[in-house]
């Protein structure tokens, strides 16, 4: 089963490459393939943060292929991931896998176009995959919310595509959907987004985007009354933004986003997020971004509610260390069948301690104000939920391509279906092949 899924992911990567809009018939395309493979072992006191709350050791396999395609004004990055845990007792085996593409093109000096799409399948709450510190990949994110989903604001004077901003790995295994912790349920997510940007003048630009996603929970658990724990859902919407340069080091503007979420139980929600945006370069290595406004949610049963919506980050990019401190408060769909106000504070930082030793520190705190559970005929408030996750990792080069990696992590949850903590440790060997020299 693992090789079949890996083959499907590879085929998907190849198929998705054809969407990249290359500049001309005679353009010379540079390809940069790479692969990181890590194998090792792990011990966790509560691997899925479930009711069993018993520890187990496991073997770990983590494979991450990547392919960059560049021809000057156009660029695309195609990535894949596969991780597998085989537990020595109690939990059996589980795996997660995904594929993604991020492409951008400069249509002319004023206009640019970007496309991103991804598919991910993983077990909720699984503390899987190695977090390998990488100082060189952290970039400053730009904020913009599309119904609870962070997007990159296009820049009209350059290709949209840049290296994706590293806000930190998802240590929670649920992408902030705290109520799903403890179910040990597989979740499949497919999403796509198209962005366009146009320079209105030398100081201002406008951008427009459309997006959609579908989330399914195959073989979902069932409540005593016959209703499923989780609800399949699909969402789609659009966003429009305007940005103007205020000075050599700052810019400001606004963004309006609207989305609709339809649930398999017949309910639906609408999310609107009008916000003001601001970004500023503080120095050669420090920068900030911010967006603040309102999050307006209209449910088919509960009517309309309004809350403050915001996102902000302070980022540092130096020669030896890079990272971001980020905060967010956004309304977003949950697999429980409604919309929650999701609050998060996260920190990610990587530091090169020496020529052969890197360290990475990641942490996040997630809090939901209104954990909504759908019964199919009504929405019930499940109360506030909390999730704390942290991870410290080390990577030591043993050769040009070989590294020893290790990490320790801690998670704590107080959710709808789980309450407890998990302490874990990992140790393995990682091989990196290809990439930019």
C-alpha positions in Angstrom: 0.0 0.0 0.0 2.8 2.4 0.8 4.6 2.0 -2.6 1.2 2.3 -4.4 0.5 5.6 -2.7 4.0 6.8 -3.3 3.6 6.0 -7.0 0.3 7.9 -7.1 1.9 10.9 -5.5 4.8 10.8 -8.1 2.3 10.5 -10.9 0.3 13.5 -9.5 3.5 15.6 -9.4 4.3 14.8 -13.0 0.7 15.6 -14.1 0.6 18.9 -12.2 3.8 20.1 -13.9 1.9 20.7 -17.1 0.0 23.6 -15.6 3.1 25.8 -15.3 2.7 28.7 -17.8 6.2 29.0 -19.4 7.2 32.2 -21.2 8.0 31.2 -24.8 8.7 28.3 -27.1 12.5 28.8 -27.0 12.7 29.5 -23.3 15.5 27.5 -21.5 14.1 25.7 -18.5 16.3 25.0 -15.5 15.3 22.0 -13.4 16.5 21.5 -9.9 15.4 18.2 -8.4 16.0 17.2 -4.8 15.1 14.6 -2.3 15.4 14.3 1.5 14.9 10.9 3.0 15.0 10.3 6.8 14.7 7.0 8.7 14.9 6.4 12.4 13.0 5.7 15.6 10.6 7.4 17.9 9.0 7.0 21.3 5.8 8.8 22.3 3.8 8.7 25.6 0.5 9.4 23.8 1.1 9.3 20.0 -2.5 10.4 18.9 -3.5 12.3 22.0 -6.4 9.9 22.3 -8.2 8.3 25.2 -5.8 5.3 25.4 -3.0 7.5 26.7 -0.4 4.8 26.5 3.2 5.1 25.3 4.7 3.2 22.4 7.9 3.1 20.3 7.9 3.1 16.5 10.1 3.1 13.4 9.8 6.3 11.3 10.2 6.9 7.5 10.0 10.4 6.1 10.5 11.1 2.3 10.2 14.5 0.7 10.9 14.9 -3.0 11.0 18.4 -4.7 11.4 19.8 -8.2 12.0 23.4 -9.1 11.4 24.6 -12.7 12.8 28.0 -13.7 13.1 29.8 -17.0 13.8 33.4 -15.9 10.5 35.1 -15.5 8.6 31.9 -14.6 9.1 29.6 -11.8 7.4 26.5 -10.3 8.0 24.3 -7.3 6.5 20.8 -7.1 6.8 19.0 -3.8 5.7 15.7 -2.3 5.8 14.1 1.1 5.4 10.7 2.6 5.8 9.6 6.2 5.1 6.3 7.9 5.1 5.2 11.5 5.1 1.5 12.5 4.5 1.0 16.2 5.9 -1.9 18.1 2.7 -2.3 20.1 -0.9 -1.0 20.5 -1.2 1.4 17.5 -0.3 -0.7 14.5 0.9 1.4 11.4 -0.2 4.6 9.9 1.0 6.9 7.1 0.5 10.3 5.7 1.2 11.6 2.2 0.7 14.7 0.0 1.6 16.5 -3.2 1.7 20.2 -4.0 2.5 22.7 -6.8 3.2 26.4 -6.6 3.7 28.3 -9.8 4.1 31.9 -10.9 4.6 33.9 -14.1 5.3 37.5 -15.1 2.8 38.2 -17.9 4.3 41.6 -18.6 6.0 44.4 -16.5 2.7 45.2 -14.8 0.9 41.9 -14.5 1.7 38.6 -12.8 -0.2 35.4 -12.2 0.2 32.6 -9.6 -1.3 29.2 -9.0 -1.1 26.8 -6.1 -2.7 23.5 -5.5 -2.2 20.7 -2.9 -3.5 17.3 -1.7 -2.9 15.9 1.7 -4.0 12.7 3.5 -3.0 12.1 7.1 -4.2 10.8 10.4 -5.6 13.4 12.8 -3.5 14.1 15.8 -0.6 11.9 14.6 2.7 13.3 15.8 4.5 12.1 12.6 7.4 13.3 10.5 10.9 14.7 11.4 11.2 18.5 11.8 14.7 19.1 10.3 16.0 22.7 11.0 16.8 24.6 7.8 18.0 28.1 8.2 18.0 29.0 4.4 14.2 28.5 3.7 12.6 31.0 6.0 11.0 33.9 4.2 8.8 36.8 5.4 5.1 36.0 4.9 2.5 38.5 3.7 -0.9 38.4 5.2 -4.3 38.0 3.7 -7.2 35.9 4.8 -9.7 34.1 2.5 -12.2 32.7 4.9 -9.7 31.5 7.4 -7.0 30.5 4.9 -3.8 32.5 4.7 -2.7 33.5 1.2 0.3 35.2 -0.3 -0.4 38.7 -1.6 1.0 38.9 -5.2 3.6 41.5 -6.1 3.1 43.0 -9.6 6.7 43.9 -10.3 8.0 40.4 -9.8 6.9 36.8 -10.3 4.3 35.8 -7.7 6.0 32.6 -6.7 8.7 32.7 -4.0 9.8 30.1 -1.6 6.8 29.4 0.6 6.9 31.3 3.9 7.9 28.9 6.7 5.6 29.6 9.6 6.6 26.4 11.2 5.6 22.7 10.8 2.2 21.6 11.8 3.1 20.1 15.2 -0.6 19.6 16.0 -1.5 17.2 13.2 -4.9 19.0 12.7 -3.9 22.5 11.3 -5.4 24.2 14.3 -8.8 22.3 14.2 -8.5 21.5 18.0 -11.8 19.7 18.2 -10.6 16.9 16.0 -7.7 15.8 18.3 -8.2 12.4 19.8 -10.3 10.9 17.0 -7.4 9.1 15.2 -9.4 9.8 12.0 -7.9 10.1 8.5 -8.5 13.4 6.7 -8.1 14.0 3.0 -7.8 17.7 1.9 -7.7 19.0 -1.7 -7.2 22.7 -2.3 -6.4 25.1 -5.1 -5.9 28.8 -5.5 -5.4 31.2 -8.4 -4.0 34.8 -7.9 -3.5 37.6 -10.2 -1.8 41.0 -9.6 -1.6 44.2 -11.6 0.5 47.3 -11.0 -1.8 50.3 -11.2 1.1 52.7 -10.9 4.7 52.7 -9.6 3.3 52.9 -6.1 0.2 50.9 -6.1 -1.1 47.5 -7.2 -4.3 45.4 -7.0 -4.8 41.7 -6.7 -7.6 39.3 -7.2 -7.8 35.6 -6.2 -10.2 32.7 -6.3 -9.9 29.5 -4.2 -11.6 26.3 -3.3 -11.0 23.2 -1.1 -12.6 19.9 -0.3 -12.2 18.0 3.0 -13.3 14.4 3.5 -13.1 11.9 6.4 -13.2 8.4 5.0 -14.7 5.8 7.3 -15.6 8.4 9.9 -16.5 7.3 13.5 -20.2 7.4 14.5 -21.8 8.9 17.6 -24.2 6.7 19.7 -27.2 8.4 18.0 -26.0 7.4 14.5 -24.5 10.8 13.5 -20.8 10.9 12.4 -18.2 12.6 14.6 -17.0 14.6 11.6 -18.5 16.2 8.6 -17.2 16.3 5.0 -17.2 19.9 3.7 -16.2 21.9 0.7 -15.5 25.7 0.5 -14.9 28.2 -2.2 -14.6 31.9 -2.5 -12.7 35.0 -3.7 -10.6 37.8 -2.4 -9.7 41.3 -3.6 -6.9 43.5 -2.3 -5.2 46.8 -2.9 -1.7 47.8 -1.7 0.1 51.1 -1.9 3.7 52.0 -1.1 3.8 54.5 1.7 7.6 54.9 1.8 10.7 53.1 0.9 10.2 50.7 3.7 6.4 50.4 4.2 3.2 49.7 2.4 -0.5 49.6 3.3 -3.8 48.7 1.8 -6.9 46.6 2.3 -8.3 43.2 1.5 -11.8 41.8 1.3 -12.5 38.1 1.2 -15.7 36.1 1.0 -16.2 32.3 1.1 -18.9 29.7 1.5 -18.6 26.4 3.3 -21.1 23.5 2.5 -21.2 20.5 4.9 -22.3 17.0 4.0 -25.0 17.2 6.7 -26.9 19.8 4.7 -25.8 22.9 6.6 -23.8 25.8 5.2 -21.8 28.9 6.4 -20.6 32.1 4.8 -17.5 33.9 6.0 -16.6 37.5 5.2 -13.3 39.1 6.2 -12.7 42.8 5.3 -9.4 44.0 6.7 -6.7 46.7 6.5 -3.1 45.5 5.8 0.3 46.9 6.6 3.9 45.8 6.1 7.2 47.4 7.0 10.9 46.6 6.8 12.4 47.4 10.1 16.0 46.7 9.2 18.1 44.5 6.9 17.0 41.4 8.8 13.7 42.4 10.6 10.3 43.0 9.1 6.6 43.0 10.2 3.3 42.4 8.5 -0.2 42.9 9.9 -3.8 42.7 8.9 -6.8 43.7 11.1 -10.5 43.9 10.5 -13.7 41.9 11.1 -14.6 38.3 10.7 -18.3 38.0 9.8 -19.9 34.5 9.9 -23.4 33.7 8.8 -24.7 30.1 9.6 -27.7 28.5 8.1 -29.1 27.8 11.6 -27.3 30.2 14.0 -27.6 33.5 12.1 -24.9 36.1 11.9 -22.0 36.7 14.3 -19.1 39.2 14.1 -15.6 39.0 15.7 -12.3 40.7 15.4 -10.1 39.2 12.7 -6.4 39.7 12.6 -3.0 38.3 11.5 0.4 39.6 12.2 4.0 38.5 12.2 7.5 39.7 13.1 10.2 38.0 11.1 14.0 37.9 11.2 16.1 36.7 8.3 19.8 36.7 9.0 22.8 34.8 7.7 22.9 32.3 10.6 19.3 32.4 11.9 15.8 32.9 10.6 12.3 32.8 12.0 8.9 34.3 12.7 6.7 35.1 15.6 3.1 35.1 14.4 -0.4 35.7 15.8 -3.8 35.2 14.2 -7.5 35.3 15.0 -9.6 34.1 12.1 -13.0 32.4 11.6 -12.5 29.0 9.9 -14.4 25.8 9.1 -14.1 22.8 11.3 -14.5 19.1 10.7 -17.0 19.1 13.5 -19.5 20.7 11.2 -19.5 24.4 11.7 -17.3 27.5 11.9 -15.0 28.4 14.9 -13.0 31.4 15.8 -9.5 30.1 15.7 -6.8 31.9 17.7 -3.1 31.0 17.4 0.3 32.2 18.5 3.2 30.5 16.9 7.0 30.7 16.9 9.5 29.1 14.5 13.2 29.7 14.5 16.2 28.0 13.0 19.8 28.8 13.9 23.1 27.6 12.5 25.3 27.0 15.5 28.3 25.9 13.5 29.2 24.8 10.0 27.8 21.3 10.8 25.2 21.9 13.5 21.7 23.5 13.2 19.0 23.9 15.8 15.3 24.5 15.3 12.7 25.7 17.8 9.0 25.6 17.1 5.9 26.2 19.2 2.3 27.0 18.9 -0.8 27.7 21.1 -4.2 27.2 19.6 -7.5 28.3 21.2 -11.0 28.0 19.7 -13.7 30.4 21.2 -16.7 28.5 19.9 -16.2 24.8 19.2 -19.2 24.0 17.1 -20.6 20.5 16.7 -23.2 19.8 14.1 -25.8 17.1 14.8 -27.3 17.4 11.3 -30.3 19.4 12.4 -28.7 21.9 14.8 -25.3 23.4 15.8 -24.2 22.9 19.4 -21.5 24.9 21.2 -18.8 22.5 22.4 -17.1 25.2 24.4 -13.5 26.5 24.4 -10.7 24.2 23.4 -6.9 24.5 23.8 -3.9 22.9 22.2 -0.2 23.6 22.9 2.6 22.1 20.8 6.4 22.5 21.0 9.4 21.0 19.4 13.2 21.4 19.6 15.3 19.7 16.9 19.0 19.3 16.1 20.7 18.4 12.8 24.4 17.6 12.6 26.1 17.0 9.3 28.0 13.8 9.1 29.1 14.3 5.5 28.2 16.4 2.5 24.7 14.7 2.1 24.3 12.8 5.4 23.0 14.2 8.7 22.0 12.9 12.1 18.7 14.4 13.3 17.0 14.3 16.6 14.1 16.1 18.3 12.0 16.2 21.5 8.5 17.5 21.6 5.6 18.2 24.0 1.9 18.6 23.2 -1.1 19.2 25.5 -4.8 19.3 24.5 -8.1 20.1 26.2 -10.6 19.4 23.4 -14.0 17.9 22.7 -12.9 14.3 22.4 -9.5 14.3 24.2 -7.7 15.8 27.1 -4.1 15.0 28.0 -0.5 15.4 27.0 2.2 13.7 24.9 6.0 13.7 25.3 8.0 12.4 22.4 11.6 11.9 21.2 13.0 11.1 17.7 16.4 10.1 16.4 17.3 9.3 12.8 19.6 9.6 9.8 18.8 12.0 6.9 20.1 11.9 3.3 19.7 14.9 1.0 20.1 14.4 -2.7 20.2 17.2 -5.4 19.0 20.7 -4.7 20.8 24.0 -5.3 24.5 23.8 -4.6 
